[in-house]
């Protein structure tokens, strides 16, 4: 349990006396602070894995009186994960050395939200060996105040942490009942069929998904903070919104559950899988549909990778209780990787409009190589396959979240139940 308690502030410096003042400052504020000695001969080992809640790093650039940019950047890499939010303060007499570190961090996708490069000499108390870092903190706050919307994000983060603690507190108020409580949560959320499964990681995913649902319903009660006048006038003034480039990764977070490694045996509502079955590809692929073939050929002629996929449409309760019969109900579609686009950003399908049976999701992100993913389904193509065949011939790649799955199911049902129109001539 103790291993999962982590600091918010990390100081990397091989001279403890010089940074004791800043350590004391955060400790007195009740903010978790950890000091790592990076001395090449007698220093500390870096954390075994990146920490989860570090917001501020103070980084000395000289260890054992030597400057090694790779070593400095390496400490940051071992403290925070790529794409994480954090603020970096670097100590150096030569600011060009700080620029070298920034360049390295950029190559590793570790760009800080804010970088401040300083010399500790600026904070040395005259005629003393100690340092006063209050002016540094004031400077830091002043720069952060220039981005007032960050305050709202921090309030949200605090509300999530508060709600998480409340949920854990409720679950653990009687330690003797904790195991049985969690078992009931797993079975209730995953269905009775989960009892028979030996995939423990899948069971963990079910438990965490259930806890996420509880968390979402509780975070709103912990946001009773005043909204600054500045944020009222800027962030929450929605009359004018500037167009920005689509953030594909963020967009994907809103679309998917984001399971990085899906079990091959997983069958879940909203599951997206590649169709590797030759017969079903011939029968149900939408790529050779008379209405769509010419449209998709525009992309194929440019060498764009397109794969046949399916979406599991079977009802959640049926899958949870294994009441879906012999077959899994699927909706057929395609996935386009890094599609060729027109100048206006739209996918190049020639001058043809997609038919109303099509449901399209674009500007999605799967990986750094597949950073512009488009998914298209056609409501005219639904079919069923035996469970065994699905597990053997379909490769799981993603899972839509419940909201998007519900939207697709409603639109699919609406399309399927539309009445024809009799025309008189």
KEKOL-209440 format. One record per residue (C-alpha): residue number from 1; x, y, z. Coordinates in Angstrom, 2 decimals, always signed. Each point is the difference from the previous one (the first is absolute). Example, Ala and Ser with C-alpha at 12.3 -4.5 7.8 and 13.67 -1.06 7.14 Angstrom:
2
<node i="1" east="+12.30" north="-4.50" up="+7.80"/>
<node i="2" east="+1.37" north="+3.44" up="-0.66"/>
***
This chain:
425
<node i="1" east="+0.00" north="+0.00" up="+0.00"/>
<node i="2" east="+2.76" north="+2.47" up="+0.94"/>
<node i="3" east="+1.60" north="-0.58" up="-3.40"/>
<node i="4" east="-2.96" north="+1.74" up="-1.67"/>
<node i="5" east="+0.37" north="+3.29" up="+1.90"/>
<node i="6" east="+1.86" north="+2.47" up="-2.19"/>
<node i="7" east="+1.29" north="+3.60" up="+0.13"/>
<node i="8" east="-1.26" north="+3.00" up="-1.97"/>
<node i="9" east="+3.37" north="+1.77" up="-0.09"/>
<node i="10" east="+3.35" north="-1.60" up="-0.90"/>
<node i="11" east="+3.42" north="+1.62" up="+0.44"/>
<node i="12" east="+3.01" north="-1.47" up="-1.83"/>
<node i="13" east="+3.14" north="+1.53" up="+1.51"/>
<node i="14" east="+3.25" north="-1.44" up="+1.38"/>
<node i="15" east="+0.54" north="+2.78" up="+2.59"/>
<node i="16" east="-2.73" north="-0.33" up="+2.61"/>
<node i="17" east="+0.99" north="+3.15" up="+1.90"/>
<node i="18" east="-0.62" north="+2.19" up="-3.03"/>
<node i="19" east="-3.60" north="-1.14" up="-0.52"/>
<node i="20" east="-0.99" north="-0.57" up="+3.64"/>
<node i="21" east="-1.89" north="+3.30" up="-0.02"/>
<node i="22" east="-2.29" north="-1.00" up="-2.83"/>
<node i="23" east="-0.55" north="-3.46" up="+1.53"/>
<node i="24" east="-1.00" north="+1.67" up="+3.29"/>
<node i="25" east="-2.35" north="+2.37" up="-1.83"/>
<node i="26" east="-2.07" north="-2.80" up="-1.54"/>
<node i="27" east="+0.14" north="-2.18" up="+3.12"/>
<node i="28" east="-1.40" north="+2.85" up="+2.08"/>
<node i="29" east="-2.81" north="+0.41" up="-2.54"/>
<node i="30" east="-0.88" north="-3.69" up="+0.44"/>
<node i="31" east="+1.04" north="-0.80" up="-3.57"/>
<node i="32" east="+1.74" north="-3.32" up="-0.55"/>
<node i="33" east="+3.60" north="+0.58" up="-1.03"/>
<node i="34" east="+2.74" north="-2.48" up="-0.92"/>
<node i="35" east="+3.72" north="+0.72" up="-0.46"/>
<node i="36" east="+2.16" north="-2.19" up="-2.25"/>
<node i="37" east="+3.78" north="+0.27" up="+0.19"/>
<node i="38" east="+1.26" north="-0.57" up="-3.58"/>
<node i="39" east="+3.69" north="-0.12" up="+0.96"/>
<node i="40" east="+1.72" north="-2.37" up="-2.40"/>
<node i="41" east="+1.84" north="-1.86" up="+2.75"/>
<node i="42" east="-1.99" north="+0.26" up="+3.23"/>
<node i="43" east="-3.43" north="+1.04" up="-1.27"/>
<node i="44" east="-3.49" north="-1.50" up="+0.25"/>
<node i="45" east="-1.59" north="-2.39" up="-2.45"/>
<node i="46" east="-2.78" north="+1.58" up="-2.09"/>
<node i="47" east="-3.59" north="-1.24" up="+0.48"/>
<node i="48" east="-0.59" north="-3.50" up="-1.39"/>
<node i="49" east="-2.87" north="+1.36" up="-2.12"/>
<node i="50" east="-1.32" north="+3.51" up="-0.74"/>
<node i="51" east="-1.96" north="+1.61" up="+2.81"/>
<node i="52" east="-3.70" north="+0.70" up="-0.46"/>
<node i="53" east="-0.60" north="+3.36" up="+1.67"/>
<node i="54" east="+3.10" north="+2.17" up="-0.45"/>
<node i="55" east="-0.88" north="+3.57" up="-0.96"/>
<node i="56" east="+3.30" north="+1.78" up="+0.64"/>
<node i="57" east="+3.63" north="-1.05" up="-0.61"/>
<node i="58" east="+3.06" north="+1.97" up="+1.12"/>
<node i="59" east="+2.94" north="-1.25" up="-2.05"/>
<node i="60" east="+3.67" north="+0.70" up="+0.65"/>
<node i="61" east="+2.06" north="-0.25" up="-3.19"/>
<node i="62" east="+3.42" north="-0.78" up="+1.51"/>
<node i="63" east="+0.63" north="-3.31" up="+1.73"/>
<node i="64" east="+3.43" north="-0.61" up="+1.51"/>
<node i="65" east="+0.96" north="+3.34" up="-1.61"/>
<node i="66" east="-0.73" north="-1.43" up="-3.47"/>
<node i="67" east="-2.67" north="+0.93" up="-2.54"/>
<node i="68" east="-1.55" north="-2.86" up="-1.96"/>
<node i="69" east="-3.22" north="+0.98" up="-1.81"/>
<node i="70" east="-1.00" north="-3.62" up="-0.62"/>
<node i="71" east="+0.34" north="-0.77" up="+3.70"/>
<node i="72" east="-2.04" north="+3.05" up="+1.00"/>
<node i="73" east="-2.78" north="-0.78" up="-2.48"/>
<node i="74" east="+0.16" north="-3.64" up="+1.12"/>
<node i="75" east="-0.98" north="+0.99" up="+3.54"/>
<node i="76" east="-3.09" north="+1.76" up="-1.30"/>
<node i="77" east="-0.89" north="-3.04" up="-2.14"/>
<node i="78" east="+0.17" north="-2.22" up="+3.07"/>
<node i="79" east="-2.15" north="+2.36" up="+2.09"/>
<node i="80" east="-2.91" north="+0.78" up="-2.34"/>
<node i="81" east="-1.67" north="-1.82" up="-2.88"/>
<node i="82" east="-0.02" north="+1.41" up="-3.53"/>
<node i="83" east="-2.76" north="+2.56" up="-0.67"/>
<node i="84" east="-0.45" north="+0.63" up="+3.74"/>
<node i="85" east="-0.75" north="+3.41" up="+1.46"/>
<node i="86" east="+2.87" north="+1.36" up="+2.06"/>
<node i="87" east="+1.95" north="+3.22" up="+0.62"/>
<node i="88" east="+3.80" north="-0.06" up="-0.29"/>
<node i="89" east="+2.43" north="+2.30" up="+1.81"/>
<node i="90" east="+3.63" north="-0.42" up="-1.07"/>
<node i="91" east="+3.06" north="+1.25" up="+1.94"/>
<node i="92" east="+2.87" north="+1.13" up="-2.21"/>
<node i="93" east="+2.39" north="+2.91" up="-0.34"/>
<node i="94" east="-0.06" north="-0.37" up="-3.78"/>
<node i="95" east="-3.56" north="+0.15" up="-1.43"/>
<node i="96" east="+1.12" north="-1.58" up="-3.28"/>
<node i="97" east="+0.48" north="-3.25" up="+1.93"/>
<node i="98" east="-3.66" north="+0.15" up="+0.97"/>
<node i="99" east="-0.90" north="+0.30" up="-3.66"/>
<node i="100" east="+1.84" north="-3.26" up="-0.72"/>
<node i="101" east="-2.09" north="-1.77" up="+2.64"/>
<node i="102" east="-3.21" north="+1.44" up="-1.47"/>
<node i="103" east="+0.94" north="-1.30" up="-3.45"/>
<node i="104" east="+0.58" north="-3.50" up="+1.37"/>
<node i="105" east="-3.27" north="+0.01" up="+1.94"/>
<node i="106" east="-1.84" north="+0.98" up="-3.16"/>
<node i="107" east="+1.37" north="-3.03" up="-1.85"/>
<node i="108" east="-1.33" north="-2.23" up="+2.80"/>
<node i="109" east="-3.46" north="+1.61" up="+0.03"/>
<node i="110" east="+0.65" north="+1.49" up="+3.44"/>
<node i="111" east="-0.58" north="+3.70" up="-0.66"/>
<node i="112" east="-0.83" north="+1.76" up="+3.32"/>
<node i="113" east="-3.02" north="+2.27" up="+0.28"/>
<node i="114" east="+2.39" north="+2.68" up="+1.23"/>
<node i="115" east="+3.81" north="+0.14" up="+0.11"/>
<node i="116" east="+1.91" north="+2.42" up="+2.21"/>
<node i="117" east="+3.79" north="+0.18" up="-0.22"/>
<node i="118" east="+1.73" north="+1.64" up="+2.98"/>
<node i="119" east="+3.28" north="+0.16" up="+1.86"/>
<node i="120" east="-0.08" north="-0.84" up="+3.69"/>
<node i="121" east="+2.36" north="+2.95" up="+0.58"/>
<node i="122" east="-2.97" north="+2.28" up="-0.66"/>
<node i="123" east="-1.61" north="-1.30" up="+3.18"/>
<node i="124" east="+3.01" north="-0.13" up="+2.29"/>
<node i="125" east="-0.41" north="+1.99" up="+3.22"/>
<node i="126" east="+2.82" north="+2.65" up="+0.10"/>
<node i="127" east="+3.02" north="-1.03" up="+2.10"/>
<node i="128" east="-1.62" north="-3.37" up="+0.81"/>
<node i="129" east="+0.11" north="-3.54" up="-1.41"/>
<node i="130" east="-3.77" north="-0.41" up="-0.03"/>
<node i="131" east="-2.47" north="+0.84" up="-2.74"/>
<node i="132" east="-3.37" north="+1.77" up="+0.05"/>
<node i="133" east="-2.32" north="-1.37" up="-2.67"/>
<node i="134" east="-3.11" north="+2.05" up="+0.77"/>
<node i="135" east="+0.68" north="+2.33" up="-2.93"/>
<node i="136" east="+0.24" north="-3.06" up="-2.27"/>
<node i="137" east="-3.42" north="-1.23" up="+1.17"/>
<node i="138" east="-1.44" north="+3.49" up="-0.54"/>
<node i="139" east="+1.43" north="+0.02" up="-3.54"/>
<node i="140" east="-1.40" north="-3.48" up="-0.62"/>
<node i="141" east="-3.49" north="+1.01" up="+1.18"/>
<node i="142" east="+0.13" north="+3.16" up="-2.08"/>
<node i="143" east="+0.72" north="-1.98" up="-3.17"/>
<node i="144" east="-2.70" north="-2.58" up="+0.76"/>
<node i="145" east="-2.52" north="+2.79" up="+0.61"/>
<node i="146" east="+0.41" north="+0.94" up="-3.65"/>
<node i="147" east="-1.93" north="-3.22" up="-0.81"/>
<node i="148" east="-3.07" north="+0.36" up="+2.27"/>
<node i="149" east="-1.83" north="-2.94" up="-1.62"/>
<node i="150" east="+2.62" north="-2.28" up="+1.58"/>
<node i="151" east="-1.63" north="+0.75" up="+3.36"/>
<node i="152" east="-3.23" north="-1.67" up="-1.14"/>
<node i="153" east="+1.89" north="-3.11" up="-1.12"/>
<node i="154" east="+1.72" north="-0.17" up="+3.39"/>
<node i="155" east="-3.39" north="+0.32" up="+1.76"/>
<node i="156" east="-1.27" north="-2.91" up="-2.09"/>
<node i="157" east="+3.08" north="-2.06" up="+0.89"/>
<node i="158" east="-0.50" north="+0.76" up="+3.69"/>
<node i="159" east="-3.66" north="-1.00" up="-0.20"/>
<node i="160" east="+0.97" north="-3.33" up="-1.60"/>
<node i="161" east="+2.50" north="-0.71" up="+2.77"/>
<node i="162" east="-2.48" north="+0.97" up="+2.72"/>
<node i="163" east="-2.72" north="-2.18" up="-1.53"/>
<node i="164" east="+2.42" north="-2.92" up="-0.38"/>
<node i="165" east="+0.86" north="+0.19" up="+3.68"/>
<node i="166" east="-3.68" north="+0.09" up="+0.97"/>
<node i="167" east="-0.78" north="-3.05" up="-2.13"/>
<node i="168" east="+2.95" north="-1.94" up="+1.43"/>
<node i="169" east="-1.01" north="+1.09" up="+3.49"/>
<node i="170" east="-3.51" north="-1.33" up="-0.51"/>
<node i="171" east="+1.23" north="-3.29" up="-1.43"/>
<node i="172" east="+2.49" north="-0.57" up="+2.82"/>
<node i="173" east="-2.01" north="+1.19" up="+3.00"/>
<node i="174" east="-0.30" north="-3.66" up="+1.00"/>
<node i="175" east="+3.27" north="-1.70" up="-1.08"/>
<node i="176" east="-1.44" north="-3.46" up="+0.70"/>
<node i="177" east="-2.63" north="+0.53" up="-2.70"/>
<node i="178" east="+2.27" north="+1.61" up="-2.62"/>
<node i="179" east="+0.71" north="-3.14" up="-2.04"/>
<node i="180" east="-3.67" north="-1.02" up="-0.22"/>
<node i="181" east="-1.04" north="+3.55" up="-0.87"/>
<node i="182" east="+2.46" north="+0.12" up="-2.87"/>
<node i="183" east="-1.08" north="-3.46" up="-1.20"/>
<node i="184" east="-3.61" north="+1.17" up="-0.14"/>
<node i="185" east="+1.04" north="+3.10" up="-1.93"/>
<node i="186" east="+1.86" north="-2.12" up="-2.58"/>
<node i="187" east="-2.91" north="-2.42" up="-0.48"/>
<node i="188" east="-2.61" north="+2.77" up="-0.11"/>
<node i="189" east="+1.95" north="+1.99" up="-2.57"/>
<node i="190" east="+1.40" north="-2.87" up="-2.05"/>
<node i="191" east="-2.95" north="-2.39" up="+0.14"/>
<node i="192" east="-0.28" north="-3.48" up="+1.46"/>
<node i="193" east="+2.05" north="-1.47" up="-2.87"/>
<node i="194" east="+3.08" north="+1.74" up="+1.43"/>
<node i="195" east="+0.10" north="-2.67" up="+2.72"/>
<node i="196" east="+1.14" north="-2.62" up="-2.51"/>
<node i="197" east="+2.84" north="+2.05" up="-1.51"/>
<node i="198" east="+3.63" north="-0.64" up="+1.03"/>
<node i="199" east="+1.26" north="+3.26" up="-1.53"/>
<node i="200" east="+0.86" north="+1.96" up="+3.16"/>
<node i="201" east="+1.03" north="+3.13" up="-1.88"/>
<node i="202" east="-3.43" north="+0.06" up="-1.61"/>
<node i="203" east="-1.60" north="-0.29" up="+3.43"/>
<node i="204" east="+2.15" north="+2.90" up="+1.19"/>
<node i="205" east="-1.10" north="+2.04" up="-3.04"/>
<node i="206" east="-3.64" north="-0.69" up="+0.92"/>
<node i="207" east="+0.60" north="+1.10" up="+3.61"/>
<node i="208" east="+1.80" north="+3.18" up="-1.02"/>
<node i="209" east="-2.68" north="+0.81" up="-2.60"/>
<node i="210" east="-2.64" north="-0.28" up="+2.73"/>
<node i="211" east="+1.99" north="+2.25" up="+2.33"/>
<node i="212" east="+0.46" north="+2.50" up="-2.84"/>
<node i="213" east="-3.78" north="+0.13" up="-0.39"/>
<node i="214" east="-0.42" north="+0.72" up="+3.71"/>
<node i="215" east="+2.73" north="+2.63" up="-0.16"/>
<node i="216" east="-1.66" north="+1.85" up="-2.88"/>
<node i="217" east="-3.25" north="+0.26" up="+1.93"/>
<node i="218" east="+1.77" north="+1.40" up="+3.09"/>
<node i="219" east="+2.51" north="+2.55" up="-1.26"/>
<node i="220" east="-2.60" north="+2.73" up="-0.63"/>
<node i="221" east="-0.80" north="+0.39" up="+3.69"/>
<node i="222" east="+3.61" north="+1.04" up="+0.75"/>
<node i="223" east="+0.22" north="+3.03" up="-2.32"/>
<node i="224" east="-1.61" north="+2.62" up="+2.22"/>
<node i="225" east="+2.73" north="+2.60" up="-0.58"/>
<node i="226" east="-0.46" north="+3.62" up="-1.04"/>
<node i="227" east="+0.65" north="+0.68" up="-3.67"/>
<node i="228" east="+2.33" north="+2.95" up="-0.49"/>
<node i="229" east="-1.30" north="+3.00" up="-1.91"/>
<node i="230" east="+2.78" north="-0.51" up="-2.54"/>
<node i="231" east="-1.12" north="-3.56" up="-0.76"/>
<node i="232" east="-3.62" north="+1.13" up="-0.18"/>
<node i="233" east="+0.99" north="+2.51" up="-2.65"/>
<node i="234" east="+2.37" north="-2.28" up="-1.94"/>
<node i="235" east="-0.31" north="-3.77" up="+0.44"/>
<node i="236" east="-3.75" north="-0.07" up="+0.66"/>
<node i="237" east="-0.87" north="+2.70" up="-2.49"/>
<node i="238" east="-1.01" north="-2.29" up="-2.86"/>
<node i="239" east="-1.23" north="+2.64" up="-2.45"/>
<node i="240" east="+3.28" north="-0.05" up="-1.90"/>
<node i="241" east="+1.98" north="-3.19" up="-0.55"/>
<node i="242" east="+3.04" north="-0.04" up="-2.26"/>
<node i="243" east="+0.45" north="-2.97" up="-2.29"/>
<node i="244" east="+2.87" north="-2.27" up="+1.04"/>
<node i="245" east="+1.49" north="-3.10" up="-1.54"/>
<node i="246" east="-1.69" north="-3.19" up="+1.20"/>
<node i="247" east="+1.82" north="-1.60" up="+2.93"/>
<node i="248" east="-0.24" north="-3.57" up="-1.24"/>
<node i="249" east="+1.26" north="-1.62" up="+3.19"/>
<node i="250" east="-2.41" north="+1.96" up="+2.20"/>
<node i="251" east="-2.78" north="-0.76" up="-2.47"/>
<node i="252" east="+0.75" north="-3.72" up="+0.35"/>
<node i="253" east="-0.24" north="+0.25" up="+3.79"/>
<node i="254" east="-3.57" north="+1.20" up="-0.46"/>
<node i="255" east="-0.74" north="-2.86" up="-2.40"/>
<node i="256" east="+1.61" north="-3.08" up="+1.48"/>
<node i="257" east="+0.53" north="-1.80" up="+3.29"/>
<node i="258" east="+3.65" north="-0.02" up="-1.05"/>
<node i="259" east="+1.03" north="-3.50" up="+0.98"/>
<node i="260" east="+3.53" north="-0.20" up="-1.39"/>
<node i="261" east="+0.21" north="-3.77" up="-0.11"/>
<node i="262" east="-3.36" north="-1.66" up="-0.57"/>
<node i="263" east="-0.22" north="-3.72" up="+0.82"/>
<node i="264" east="-0.59" north="-2.11" up="-3.12"/>
<node i="265" east="-2.88" north="-1.74" up="+1.76"/>
<node i="266" east="-1.79" north="+3.26" up="+0.87"/>
<node i="267" east="-3.54" north="+0.41" up="-1.27"/>
<node i="268" east="-1.50" north="+3.29" up="+1.11"/>
<node i="269" east="-2.71" north="+2.38" up="-1.23"/>
<node i="270" east="+1.66" north="+2.69" up="-2.10"/>
<node i="271" east="+3.03" north="-2.18" up="-0.76"/>
<node i="272" east="+1.69" north="+0.88" up="-3.30"/>
<node i="273" east="+1.87" north="-2.85" up="-1.69"/>
<node i="274" east="+1.84" north="-0.55" up="-3.27"/>
<node i="275" east="-1.80" north="-2.50" up="-2.23"/>
<node i="276" east="+2.59" north="-2.61" up="-1.04"/>
<node i="277" east="-2.53" north="-2.60" up="-1.17"/>
<node i="278" east="+0.24" north="-0.43" up="-3.79"/>
<node i="279" east="-3.62" north="-1.12" up="-0.50"/>
<node i="280" east="-1.55" north="+2.73" up="+2.15"/>
<node i="281" east="+2.23" north="+2.61" up="-1.65"/>
<node i="282" east="-1.31" north="-1.07" up="-3.41"/>
<node i="283" east="-3.59" north="+0.03" up="+1.18"/>
<node i="284" east="-0.16" north="+3.00" up="+2.31"/>
<node i="285" east="+2.85" north="+2.36" up="-0.84"/>
<node i="286" east="-1.28" north="+3.47" up="-0.86"/>
<node i="287" east="+3.06" north="+0.72" up="-2.15"/>
<node i="288" east="-1.51" north="-1.60" up="-3.12"/>
<node i="289" east="-3.53" north="+1.32" up="+0.50"/>
<node i="290" east="-1.28" north="+1.54" up="-3.28"/>
<node i="291" east="-0.71" north="+3.34" up="+1.73"/>
<node i="292" east="+3.29" north="+0.14" up="+1.85"/>
<node i="293" east="+2.65" north="-1.72" up="-2.12"/>
<node i="294" east="+0.80" north="+3.06" up="-2.14"/>
<node i="295" east="+0.09" north="+2.21" up="+3.11"/>
<node i="296" east="+2.52" north="-2.19" up="+1.82"/>
<node i="297" east="+2.07" north="-0.52" up="-3.16"/>
<node i="298" east="+1.03" north="+3.67" up="+0.20"/>
<node i="299" east="+1.90" north="-0.88" up="+3.16"/>
<node i="300" east="+1.25" north="-3.37" up="-1.27"/>
<node i="301" east="+1.53" north="+1.58" up="-3.09"/>
<node i="302" east="+2.11" north="+2.17" up="+2.32"/>
<node i="303" east="+1.32" north="-3.06" up="+1.85"/>
<node i="304" east="-1.98" north="+0.61" up="+3.18"/>
<node i="305" east="-0.40" north="-3.02" up="+2.28"/>
<node i="306" east="-3.62" north="-1.13" up="+0.44"/>
<node i="307" east="-1.16" north="-3.00" up="+2.05"/>
<node i="308" east="-3.35" north="-1.70" up="+0.45"/>
<node i="309" east="-1.33" north="+0.27" up="+3.55"/>
<node i="310" east="-3.12" north="-0.89" up="+1.95"/>
<node i="311" east="-1.76" north="+1.44" up="+3.03"/>
<node i="312" east="-1.64" north="-2.28" up="+2.59"/>
<node i="313" east="-3.67" north="+1.06" up="+0.23"/>
<node i="314" east="-1.26" north="-2.72" up="+2.34"/>
<node i="315" east="-1.76" north="+1.39" up="+3.06"/>
<node i="316" east="+2.15" north="+0.55" up="+3.11"/>
<node i="317" east="-2.32" north="-2.03" up="+2.24"/>
<node i="318" east="+0.01" north="-2.90" up="-2.48"/>
<node i="319" east="+3.79" north="-0.09" up="-0.14"/>
<node i="320" east="+0.38" north="+0.41" up="+3.78"/>
<node i="321" east="-2.27" north="-2.99" up="+0.64"/>
<node i="322" east="+0.96" north="-1.96" up="-3.17"/>
<node i="323" east="-3.54" north="+0.18" up="-1.35"/>
<node i="324" east="+0.94" north="+0.97" up="-3.55"/>
<node i="325" east="-0.60" north="-3.51" up="-1.34"/>
<node i="326" east="+2.39" north="-1.61" up="-2.44"/>
<node i="327" east="+1.00" north="+3.14" up="-1.87"/>
<node i="328" east="+1.49" north="+3.43" up="+0.63"/>
<node i="329" east="-1.80" north="+2.84" up="-1.80"/>
<node i="330" east="+2.36" north="+2.25" up="-1.96"/>
<node i="331" east="-0.10" north="+3.18" up="-2.05"/>
<node i="332" east="+2.41" north="+0.16" up="-2.92"/>
<node i="333" east="+2.34" north="+2.89" up="-0.81"/>
<node i="334" east="+3.52" north="+1.07" up="-0.85"/>
<node i="335" east="+2.90" north="+1.74" up="+1.67"/>
<node i="336" east="+2.14" north="+2.46" up="-2.01"/>
<node i="337" east="+3.49" north="+0.78" up="+1.29"/>
<node i="338" east="+1.45" north="+3.46" up="-0.65"/>
<node i="339" east="-2.52" north="+0.85" up="-2.71"/>
<node i="340" east="+0.85" north="+2.34" up="-2.84"/>
<node i="341" east="-1.75" north="+3.32" up="+0.61"/>
<node i="342" east="-0.98" north="+3.03" up="-2.04"/>
<node i="343" east="+1.31" north="+3.50" up="+0.69"/>
<node i="344" east="-3.03" north="+0.70" up="+2.22"/>
<node i="345" east="+0.86" north="-3.02" up="+2.16"/>
<node i="346" east="-2.83" north="-2.22" up="-1.17"/>
<node i="347" east="+0.74" north="-3.57" up="-1.10"/>
<node i="348" east="+0.41" north="-0.25" up="-3.76"/>
<node i="349" east="-2.87" north="-2.12" up="-1.31"/>
<node i="350" east="-0.04" north="+1.77" up="-3.35"/>
<node i="351" east="-3.10" north="+2.13" up="-0.42"/>
<node i="352" east="-2.35" north="-2.70" up="+1.27"/>
<node i="353" east="-2.19" north="+0.33" up="+3.09"/>
<node i="354" east="-0.19" north="-2.96" up="+2.36"/>
<node i="355" east="-3.48" north="-1.61" up="+0.14"/>
<node i="356" east="-2.20" north="+0.42" up="+3.09"/>
<node i="357" east="+0.62" north="-3.60" up="+1.04"/>
<node i="358" east="+3.57" north="+0.96" up="+0.91"/>
<node i="359" east="+1.22" north="+0.86" up="+3.50"/>
<node i="360" east="+3.46" north="+1.60" up="+0.03"/>
<node i="361" east="+2.44" north="+0.81" up="+2.83"/>
<node i="362" east="+3.23" north="+1.76" up="-0.90"/>
<node i="363" east="+2.97" north="+1.85" up="+1.49"/>
<node i="364" east="+0.74" north="-2.96" up="+2.27"/>
<node i="365" east="+3.38" north="-1.14" up="+1.34"/>
<node i="366" east="+1.18" north="-3.58" up="+0.53"/>
<node i="367" east="+3.77" north="+0.47" up="+0.16"/>
<node i="368" east="+2.74" north="+2.36" up="-1.12"/>
<node i="369" east="+0.11" north="-1.91" up="-3.31"/>
<node i="370" east="-3.78" north="-0.08" up="-0.33"/>
<node i="371" east="-0.71" north="+3.53" up="+1.13"/>
<node i="372" east="-2.87" north="+0.79" up="-2.37"/>
<node i="373" east="-2.51" north="-2.82" up="+0.09"/>
<node i="374" east="-3.46" north="+0.04" up="-1.60"/>
<node i="375" east="-2.67" north="-2.59" up="+0.75"/>
<node i="376" east="-3.03" north="-0.49" up="-2.27"/>
<node i="377" east="-2.98" north="-2.32" up="+0.52"/>
<node i="378" east="-2.90" north="-0.72" up="-2.34"/>
<node i="379" east="-3.39" north="-0.73" up="+1.60"/>
<node i="380" east="-0.97" north="-2.14" up="-3.03"/>
<node i="381" east="+2.62" north="-2.61" up="+0.87"/>
<node i="382" east="-0.73" north="-1.92" up="+3.19"/>
<node i="383" east="+0.59" north="-3.71" up="+0.46"/>
<node i="384" east="+0.63" north="-2.62" up="+2.67"/>
<node i="385" east="+2.83" north="-2.47" up="+0.57"/>
<node i="386" east="+0.47" north="-2.88" up="+2.47"/>
<node i="387" east="+1.88" north="+0.94" up="+3.17"/>
<node i="388" east="+2.82" north="-2.46" up="-0.73"/>
<node i="389" east="+0.54" north="+1.40" up="-3.50"/>
<node i="390" east="+0.00" north="+3.55" up="+1.32"/>
<node i="391" east="+2.72" north="-0.79" up="+2.53"/>
<node i="392" east="+2.13" north="-1.80" up="-2.59"/>
<node i="393" east="-0.33" north="+2.26" up="-3.03"/>
<node i="394" east="-0.62" north="+3.52" up="+1.30"/>
<node i="395" east="+2.77" north="+2.07" up="+1.60"/>
<node i="396" east="-1.08" north="+2.37" up="+2.79"/>
<node i="397" east="+1.33" north="+3.55" up="-0.28"/>
<node i="398" east="-2.23" north="+2.40" up="+1.99"/>
<node i="399" east="-3.22" north="+0.41" up="+1.97"/>
<node i="400" east="-2.43" north="+2.90" up="-0.43"/>
<node i="401" east="-1.16" north="+1.60" up="+3.23"/>
<node i="402" east="-3.60" north="-0.58" up="+1.10"/>
<node i="403" east="-1.26" north="+3.38" up="-1.20"/>
<node i="404" east="+1.27" north="-0.47" up="-3.56"/>
<node i="405" east="-1.20" north="-3.58" up="-0.13"/>
<node i="406" east="-3.49" north="+1.10" up="+1.09"/>
<node i="407" east="+0.03" north="+2.69" up="-2.69"/>
<node i="408" east="+0.92" north="-2.53" up="-2.69"/>
<node i="409" east="-2.61" north="-2.50" up="+1.21"/>
<node i="410" east="-2.72" north="+2.66" up="-0.03"/>
<node i="411" east="+0.95" north="+1.20" up="-3.50"/>
<node i="412" east="+0.30" north="-3.56" up="-1.27"/>
<node i="413" east="-3.44" north="-0.86" up="+1.42"/>
<node i="414" east="-1.48" north="+3.17" up="-1.49"/>
<node i="415" east="+1.50" north="-0.71" up="-3.42"/>
<node i="416" east="-1.12" north="-3.64" up="+0.03"/>
<node i="417" east="-3.59" north="+0.85" up="+0.94"/>
<node i="418" east="-0.55" north="+2.79" up="-2.54"/>
<node i="419" east="-3.06" north="-0.50" up="-2.16"/>
<node i="420" east="+0.22" north="+0.14" up="-3.78"/>
<node i="421" east="-1.74" north="+2.73" up="-1.97"/>
<node i="422" east="-2.48" north="-0.77" up="-2.75"/>
<node i="423" east="+0.29" north="+2.44" up="-2.87"/>
<node i="424" east="-2.83" north="+0.51" up="-2.51"/>
<node i="425" east="+0.88" north="+1.04" up="-3.55"/>
***
